[in-house]
Amino acid sequence: MNLLVIGINHNSAPISVRERVAFVPEQMHQALKDAVGNTGVSELAILSTCNRTELYGIAEDGDVAATSMLDWLSEYHHIDRAELSACIYDHRRDVALKHMMEVAAGLDSMVLGEPQILGQMKSAYAVAVDAGTANGVLHRTFAHVFSVAKRVRTDTAVGENPVSVAYAAVNLTQHVFSSLSSCTALLIGAGETIELVARHLHDKGIKRLIIANRTLERARELAHKFGAEAVMLSDIPQSLISADIVVASTASQLPILGKGAVEGALKKRKHRPMVMVDIAVPRDIEPQVAELADVYLYTVDDLREIVEENKRARQSEALKAGDIITLALAEWESQLRALDAVGTVRDYRAKAEQLRDTELDRALRNLARGDDAEQVLEQLARGLTNKLIHSPTTQIKEAGAKGRTDLIHWARELFQLKDSDS
């Protein structure tokens, strides 16, 4: 049986293509069953995220199945096959397994080491199990992949250092405040970066979140997602008084926060420390704010330096993760060989038992007919021995005739025979 992966991701296809081959959850059960019925795969799971759509299949003929899966994907999403084919990657057997391991471990992600992909892959597998399209070989494959991903997470730090500006900003605040559960954060702006900052702060248990924006409606829309408060930019001076953390990211061409406003807030705060992170370019916070004794001000350049350093650290850890995956591939190949051996032993035993039953039936008939018991037993032993050794003997003679001395040596080892010259 062949393991194969066909898919597209952020490296192989633009978002204009990726979004057209994405599967919504409501489609997944029927899509899996439809694909299994029309592509030549016996088992299938589909992973669909914003950055990738991948089909993991088991098939007798990998070439035929891969072609059929591409045809099916093109027809299912009504995309020109040539356009889709230009973006598709196609992996087989151990290369496919290696790819699955790298995806699960976050080594193939846009953000190296990101942890969400493992949960998404586990969900994809669970859906396939529920749809009845993942069992047997694919079940064992996913179990091994998840085990390797867990090992990578445990034995390396590939996902530990923040590599996004938003996460780095939140991480910096924890250098001053060990716990955010008693802190108030004021976020200035309502764009994508501020939303990411809000999400990270919310996940870390921030006590209170205030979002200030030029448009109150947009601030309220974002605040609703995180149970935050929404205010106008004009309300910032009042909000600063309770803000332990300030993160600013707007498109303003002039600073929004000046030294005087921050100094006034500090006095009312009785000089409790504030962490301020200015992600905007041009800057939202006047550089002179850094002169205030109780303010820790960081700019986007500080964050970028942290992000780049952390990227290098993750890449170093990714090399360790690669070694773990290489070892895991060897382990998997060993397991497959063991499974092949078990199947061979099972088949050989079944054949031997069939021969035994045939000879035993003959012996019982002879005894029932009144034949001499000693002769019947001798005939049983002779007949069973001849039938058991007939096939191996024929094959060994044929190997000798063809000069296959390697097979003869293997036969001597298999049957534990002494060397002919000893």
Number of C-alpha atoms within 10 A of each C-alpha: 12 17 24 27 25 21 26 24 23 17 12 15 18 13 14 8 17 22 16 11 22 18 16 9 11 8 9 19 18 11 19 21 16 13 23 20 12 13 21 20 26 20 25 27 31 25 22 24 17 11 18 20 20 21 21 24 30 26 20 13 14 21 14 13 21 23 15 17 23 20 18 18 21 18 12 13 12 11 16 12 14 9 11 19 17 11 17 16 13 18 19 20 15 16 15 19 24 19 20 25 30 22 19 29 32 25 27 19 20 12 15 18 30 21 19 12 20 19 12 15 22 16 15 18 24 14 20 24 18 11 17 15 23 25 17 11 16 22 16 12 18 22 13 18 27 19 15 22 24 15 16 28 17 10 13 18 18 27 23 15 20 23 24 19 22 24 20 23 28 23 18 18 23 12 10 15 17 8 14 21 14 11 16 21 26 26 27 26 26 25 15 12 19 21 19 17 21 29 16 18 25 19 10 14 13 17 15 21 21 24 29 25 22 16 14 16 13 17 24 20 13 21 21 12 12 17 13 20 16 24 21 17 18 12 12 22 14 12 19 24 20 20 25 23 24 21 28 26 23 24 13 14 11 13 15 17 20 14 15 12 16 20 17 15 19 22 11 12 16 10 15 15 17 25 23 26 27 25 25 20 16 14 21 25 27 17 16 11 20 15 11 14 12 16 20 18 21 20 20 18 13 17 23 17 13 20 21 15 15 20 21 14 17 24 17 14 19 23 14 17 27 17 12 18 23 13 12 20 20 12 13 17 12 12 12 12 12 12 12 12 12 12 12 12 12 12 12 12 12 12 13 15 13 12 16 19 13 14 19 18 12 16 22 16 13 16 16 10 9 10 13 10 14 10 13 19 16 12 15 20 15 13 18 19 13 12 14 16 10 11 10 12 13 10 14 18 13 13 15 13 10 9 11 13 13 10 14 17 13 11 16 14 12 9 8 9 10 9 9 6 4 4
